[in-house]
Amino acid sequence: MSVRKTRAARRGPSAMSPAQLVATAGGLGGVPLAPGTVGSLVGAGLCIPLLRLGWPLHLAATALLTVVAVVASGRAAVELGQADPPQVIVDEIVGMWFAALALRPDLYDLGAVFLLFRIFDVVKPAPLPRLERLPGGLGIVADDVAAGLLARVAWWLLQANFDFL
C-alpha cells in the first residue's frame, strides 16, 4: 500500500485532506443544492471586514487567497478524481473578493456585485469558458476571477451611468 493510501486509510473514508478542507470551505461545498451560490455567499460575508480595512489590504488578501485557491483546488480535484468538482467552492469565494474590490462597505453595493457575479459565473460569457480549460487549479479558479472582475466593472459602469444606483 502506498504512503498516500495509508494516510487516507488512517483518516477514514469521510475525512478530508487539508486541500479539500480549504477547497470546500470546511465542507460547505458539500451542500446538495447550489454549492456555487453557497461559496459566493461565504465570499460576500468574508468581504465585509475586508472592505472596512481598505482596498490595498483587500487586494493583498485577495491575491493571497487566489494563490491558495489555485493550489488547494488543483490538489482537491486530483484527490476527488474530477477536473472541477462541484464541492470545490473556494473559487467562488475568490471570485466574490474580486467582485468587491474597492467597493464601498455597504450591503447594497455588496448585494449588487453578488448578483452580477452569480450571473456572470452561471452564464459564463466569452472568454470565461476558455479559462476553464487552463490546467488544474488555475482552470478552476481563473473563470471565477474573470467573472468577479466582470461583475465589478459592470457595477462600476452601471453606477457611472445611472445616478440613482
C-alpha positions in Angstrom: 0.0 0.0 0.0 1.4 3.4 -0.9 2.0 6.2 1.6 -0.9 8.2 0.2 -3.3 5.3 0.6 -2.0 4.5 4.1 -2.7 8.1 5.2 -6.1 8.1 3.6 -7.0 4.8 5.3 -5.9 6.3 8.7 -8.1 9.3 8.2 -11.1 7.2 7.3 -13.4 7.5 4.3 -15.2 10.7 5.4 -12.2 12.7 6.5 -11.0 15.4 4.2 -7.4 16.3 3.3 -6.2 19.8 4.1 -6.5 20.7 0.4 -10.1 19.5 0.4 -10.9 21.4 3.6 -9.7 24.7 2.0 -11.2 24.0 -1.4 -14.6 23.1 0.0 -14.6 25.9 2.7 -14.5 23.4 5.5 -17.0 21.1 3.8 -19.6 23.8 3.0 -19.2 22.9 -0.7 -20.9 19.6 0.0 -24.3 21.1 0.3 -26.6 19.3 -2.2 -28.2 22.4 -3.7 -26.3 25.3 -5.3 -22.8 24.9 -3.8 -21.5 27.8 -6.0 -24.1 30.1 -4.5 -23.1 29.0 -1.0 -19.5 29.7 -1.9 -20.4 33.2 -3.2 -22.4 33.9 0.0 -19.4 32.8 2.1 -17.2 35.1 0.0 -19.5 38.0 0.4 -19.7 37.5 4.1 -15.9 37.4 4.4 -15.7 40.6 2.3 -17.4 42.7 4.9 -14.4 43.0 7.2 -12.1 43.3 4.2 -14.0 46.2 2.8 -13.6 48.1 6.1 -9.8 47.6 6.0 -9.5 49.5 2.7 -8.8 48.4 -0.8 -5.0 47.9 -0.5 -5.3 45.2 2.2 -8.4 43.8 0.4 -6.3 43.4 -2.8 -3.4 41.8 -0.9 -5.7 39.3 0.8 -7.4 38.6 -2.5 -4.1 37.9 -4.2 -3.0 35.6 -1.4 -6.3 33.7 -1.3 -6.1 33.3 -5.1 -2.8 31.6 -4.9 -4.0 29.4 -2.0 -7.2 28.6 -4.0 -5.3 27.6 -7.2 -3.1 25.2 -5.2 -5.9 23.8 -3.0 -8.4 23.4 -5.9 -5.9 21.7 -8.1 -4.9 19.2 -5.3 -8.5 18.6 -4.3 -9.5 18.0 -7.9 -6.8 15.3 -8.2 -7.8 13.7 -4.9 -11.5 13.7 -5.9 -10.8 12.4 -9.4 -12.7 15.3 -11.1 -11.5 18.2 -13.3 -13.7 20.7 -11.5 -15.5 19.1 -8.6 -18.8 20.9 -7.6 -17.9 20.8 -3.9 -14.8 23.0 -4.6 -16.2 26.5 -3.7 -13.0 28.4 -2.8 -13.0 29.7 -6.4 -16.4 31.3 -5.8 -15.0 32.9 -2.6 -12.1 34.3 -4.6 -14.4 35.5 -7.4 -16.6 37.4 -4.9 -13.5 39.0 -3.3 -12.5 40.3 -6.8 -16.1 41.5 -7.4 -16.0 43.5 -4.2 -12.6 45.2 -4.8 -12.6 48.9 -3.9 -16.3 48.7 -3.2 -18.0 50.9 -0.6 -18.5 48.9 2.6 -22.3 48.6 2.4 -24.8 45.8 1.8 -26.4 47.5 -1.2 -23.2 47.5 -3.2 -22.1 44.1 -1.9 -25.6 42.7 -2.9 -25.3 44.2 -6.3 -21.9 42.7 -7.1 -23.0 39.4 -5.6 -25.9 39.2 -8.1 -23.8 40.3 -11.0 -21.1 37.8 -10.1 -23.6 34.9 -9.9 -25.0 35.9 -13.3 -21.5 36.0 -14.9 -20.4 32.8 -13.1 -23.5 30.9 -14.3 -23.9 32.3 -17.8 -20.1 32.3 -18.5 -19.9 34.9 -21.3 -16.8 34.7 -23.5 -14.0 34.3 -22.8 -14.8 32.6 -19.4 -15.3 29.1 -20.8 -11.8 29.2 -22.4 -10.3 30.0 -18.9 -11.9 26.8 -17.5 -9.7 24.8 -19.9 -6.5 26.0 -18.2 -4.7 23.2 -16.4 -5.5 22.1 -12.8 -6.4 24.6 -10.1 -5.7 27.5 -12.4 -8.6 26.5 -14.7 -10.9 26.0 -11.7 -10.2 29.5 -10.3 -9.5 31.6 -13.4 -13.0 31.8 -14.7 -14.3 32.9 -11.3 -11.7 35.6 -11.1 -12.8 36.8 -14.5 -16.5 36.7 -13.5 -15.7 38.7 -10.4 -13.8 41.3 -12.4 -16.6 41.5 -14.9 -19.1 41.9 -12.1 -17.0 44.7 -10.5 -16.6 46.5 -13.9 -20.3 46.1 -14.7 -21.3 47.6 -11.3 -18.9 50.5 -11.8 -20.3 51.2 -15.3 -23.9 51.0 -14.0 -23.1 53.4 -11.2 -21.3 55.8 -13.5 -24.2 55.9 -16.0 -27.2 55.9 -13.6 -27.2 58.4 -10.8 -29.8 56.6 -8.8 -27.7 53.5 -8.2 
